[in-house]
């Protein structure tokens, strides 16, 4: 799987989630899993303008994702949402790439700290990660008021440079650890650039 590094420094392995650990984008998967047909039709009509603007590069990634998320989940209770996230785990597991899973287990066997950094909401990633013994998930956080989802994000969309910002907020002294980074898209570019060992759409 790879060779251990003997630098005397802590070793950290950071994995993107959508497209890297799993084969697909988990947000559309979660929408199809959790929203009934009338809600799907209503949400599709509501988000169509934003989807078109995003496709034409006239709307930024973070705004488009927040618009999509809001259309389907604004107003529901956080309790109900998190319950859906827990039930969603079995579908996530079906999409896990074997090479990604094997690499995660290798890092864990080598006693490296494994972190998931994702633009998807942390609510459905954390339950899955917890089953693998991964305690740190740095992902997009959703805003709630009185235990109900507002449709907005409480944090910046964890995409692009924000992935670097979140990692450095968690582990500020970049010189103190050896960094492996795994990603599959332009949204991982900045994270890969600061890594000692970069893996783009590969694990070896």
C-alpha positions in Angstrom: 0.0 0.0 0.0 2.9 2.4 0.6 6.0 3.0 2.6 6.1 4.6 6.1 7.8 7.9 6.4 10.5 8.3 9.1 10.7 12.0 9.6 9.9 12.2 13.3 6.8 14.2 12.4 3.2 13.3 12.9 1.6 11.9 9.7 -1.8 13.1 8.6 -3.9 11.7 5.7 -6.7 13.9 4.3 -9.4 12.5 2.0 -12.0 14.3 0.0 -15.3 12.4 0.2 -17.4 12.8 -3.0 -15.7 11.2 -6.0 -12.7 10.1 -3.9 -13.9 7.9 -1.1 -17.3 7.3 -2.8 -18.0 7.0 -6.5 -20.6 9.8 -6.7 -21.7 13.2 -5.4 -23.5 12.4 -2.1 -25.8 15.4 -2.2 -27.9 14.3 -5.2 -27.9 10.8 -3.7 -29.2 12.1 -0.4 -31.9 14.2 -2.1 -33.2 11.1 -4.0 -33.0 9.0 -0.8 -34.8 11.4 1.5 -37.3 13.5 -0.6 -40.6 12.1 -1.8 -41.8 12.6 -5.4 -43.9 15.7 -4.9 -41.0 17.4 -3.1 -38.5 16.3 -5.8 -40.7 17.9 -8.5 -41.2 21.1 -6.6 -37.5 21.3 -5.7 -36.4 20.7 -9.3 -38.6 23.5 -10.6 -37.4 25.8 -7.9 -33.6 25.1 -8.5 -33.7 24.9 -12.3 -32.6 28.6 -12.7 -29.7 28.2 -10.3 -28.6 24.9 -12.0 -28.6 26.7 -15.4 -26.7 29.7 -14.0 -24.1 27.4 -12.4 -23.7 25.4 -15.7 -23.1 28.7 -17.5 -20.5 29.7 -14.8 -22.7 32.6 -13.8 -23.3 31.4 -10.2 -20.5 30.3 -7.9 -20.3 26.8 -6.5 -21.2 27.7 -2.9 -24.3 29.7 -3.9 -25.5 27.0 -6.2 -25.1 24.3 -3.6 -26.8 26.3 -0.9 -29.7 27.0 -3.2 -30.1 23.3 -4.0 -29.9 22.3 -0.3 -32.4 25.0 0.7 -35.0 23.9 -1.9 -35.3 20.5 -0.4 -34.5 20.8 3.3 -35.4 24.3 4.5 -37.8 24.1 7.4 -37.3 20.5 8.5 -36.1 19.7 12.0 -32.5 18.9 12.6 -33.6 15.8 14.5 -35.5 14.5 11.5 -32.7 15.4 9.1 -30.0 13.7 11.2 -32.3 10.6 11.4 -32.3 10.5 7.6 -28.5 10.9 7.6 -28.1 7.9 9.8 -30.4 5.8 7.6 -28.5 7.0 4.5 -25.3 5.3 5.6 -26.1 2.0 4.0 -26.3 3.7 0.6 -23.1 5.5 1.1 -21.4 2.3 2.0 -22.5 0.8 -1.3 -20.7 3.6 -3.2 -17.4 3.3 -1.3 -14.4 2.6 -3.5 -12.4 -0.4 -2.5 -9.1 1.2 -3.2 -10.1 4.2 -1.1 -11.3 2.0 1.8 -8.0 0.0 1.6 -5.9 3.2 1.7 -7.8 4.5 4.7 -7.3 1.2 6.6 -3.6 1.3 5.7 -3.1 4.8 7.1 -5.0 3.7 10.3 -2.8 0.6 10.6 0.3 2.9 10.3 -1.2 5.0 13.2 -1.6 8.1 10.9 -4.4 10.5 11.7 -7.1 10.2 9.0 -9.3 13.3 8.3 -12.2 13.7 5.8 -12.6 17.1 4.3 -15.7 17.6 2.2 -18.0 20.2 0.6 -21.0 18.0 1.5 -22.8 18.6 4.8 -21.0 16.9 7.7 -24.3 15.4 9.0 -24.2 12.3 6.8 -20.5 12.0 6.6 -19.8 11.9 10.3 -22.0 8.8 11.0 -20.2 6.9 8.2 -16.8 8.1 9.3 -17.5 7.2 12.9 -18.0 3.5 11.9 -14.5 3.5 10.5 -13.0 5.1 13.6 -12.5 8.5 11.9 -13.2 11.1 14.4 -12.4 14.3 12.4 -14.6 15.4 9.6 -14.2 19.0 8.3 -17.1 19.6 6.1 -19.8 22.1 5.3 -22.0 22.9 8.3 -25.7 23.7 8.1 -27.4 26.6 9.8 -30.3 25.9 12.2 -32.7 28.1 14.3 -34.7 26.5 17.0 -33.6 23.1 15.9 -34.9 23.7 12.3 -32.8 24.0 9.2 -32.8 27.5 7.7 -31.6 26.4 4.3 -28.4 28.3 4.7 -24.9 27.1 5.5 -23.5 28.0 8.9 -19.9 27.7 7.5 -18.4 28.5 4.2 -18.9 25.8 1.6 -15.9 23.5 2.3 -14.6 23.6 -1.3 -11.4 24.8 -2.9 -9.3 27.1 -0.7 -11.8 26.6 2.2 -10.5 23.0 2.5 -7.0 24.4 3.2 -8.4 27.0 5.6 -10.4 24.3 7.6 -7.4 22.0 7.8 -5.1 24.8 9.0 -7.6 25.9 11.5 -7.6 22.4 12.9 -3.8 21.8 12.5 -2.2 25.3 12.3 1.5 24.4 12.3 1.8 22.9 8.8 5.6 22.2 9.4 4.8 19.9 12.3 3.2 17.1 10.2 3.7 15.1 7.0 0.6 15.5 4.8 -0.9 13.0 2.4 -3.9 14.4 0.4 -6.3 12.5 -1.8 -8.8 14.2 -4.2 -10.5 14.0 -7.5 -11.6 17.4 -8.7 -10.7 21.1 -9.0 -12.2 21.6 -5.6 -9.3 19.7 -4.1 -6.6 21.5 -6.0 -5.5 23.9 -3.3 -5.5 21.1 -0.7 -3.3 18.9 -2.9 -0.9 21.8 -3.5 0.0 22.0 0.2 0.5 18.3 0.6 3.8 16.5 0.8 2.3 13.5 -1.0 -0.4 14.3 -3.6 -2.8 11.7 -4.9 -5.2 12.9 -7.7 -7.7 10.2 -8.7 -5.3 7.6 -7.5 -4.2 6.0 -4.3 -0.7 4.8 -5.2 
